[in-house]
Amino acid sequence: MAMRLQKIIAQSGVASRREAERYIEEGKVSVNGMVVTKQGTLADPGADLIHVNGRLIPPPKEKTYILVNKPRGCVTTTKDEKDRPTVMDLLKKIRVRVFPVGRLDYNTEGVLLVTNDGEMADQLLDPKNKIPRTYHVKVSGIPTEKTLRKLERGVTLDGRPTLPLKASLHRITGKNSFLELQLIEGKKHHIRRICELVGHAVIKITRIEFGPLTNDQLPPGTFRPLTIAEVKALRRLVAKKKSESKPETPARPASRTKTPRTKSARSANRRTGPPAVKSTKRTKPAPTGRRRGKTS
């Protein structure tokens, strides 16, 4: 069955749909020996030979979903040009080719989803779907209520205002404190930068939730497969967010039906001029036919 090329690549687990679109633009994808650079090109995964970066993509595999508790000191990528440890080093025993959904900073730890479901990954990362991410952030000092409200309203990063978020004081530890922040976007070093802008340097960041997923007391550096219930919860959340993000189609105004006017109705509505006014002039009585004689 013919499908969009980027969807076929995503379903094969080679890359996410966004990465597949980039590969197509860069001329790194071919179908039956012909390089394809047009987005939306159709292909049949059961009949066509599709190569990405010179390698034949495998047939679609069974979807794999893995929850990783990312430790500090590793990057969220499949390969690092600086030869730093990556989250994929933790998954060497996994024989299925998977990739991380989104990124966590080098020194940020916590919940990370790894999968070969490119379509699901794109839906979870699409800003329109507003998938929530919750963090515990250790900062220097103790923010006031006014500072927390300022964080919630949003600040300016790279010349643009950030989206509103949820912020609360989780607990206080001496001169420092832990904040609980829930975001629906993620710019580079987002949390560190917004906290510094309100006067509180970040000491540690831990993501405790990604959508419906939690670390579930999973030790840092370890992983486990998602349960069937967790996969269903992810799909329900994405479906709900997608439906909420769709603009409502304005209702078309009811068409006014014209009532045909009959000839008699038109005649009745036709103006016939001002109404007749009765004359008030007195007239002489009509003669009776009898002449009166002269007197002598």
Protein Blocks (a to p, Z undefined) as FASTA:
>chain_A
ZZdfklmmmmnomacfklmmmmmmnopaceehiacfbghiacdfklpccdeehiacdddd
ddddddddddehiacdfbdfklpacfklmmmmpmbdcddehjddfklgcjddddfbfklm
mmmmmmklopacddddddedjddfklmmmmmnopaeehiacdddddddfbdehjbccddd
ddfbdcehklmmmmmmnopacfbdcdfbghjbcfklpaehiacdddfklmmmmmmmmmmm
mmmmpccddddddddddddddfklmmmmpcgbjaddddfbdcddddehiacdddZZ
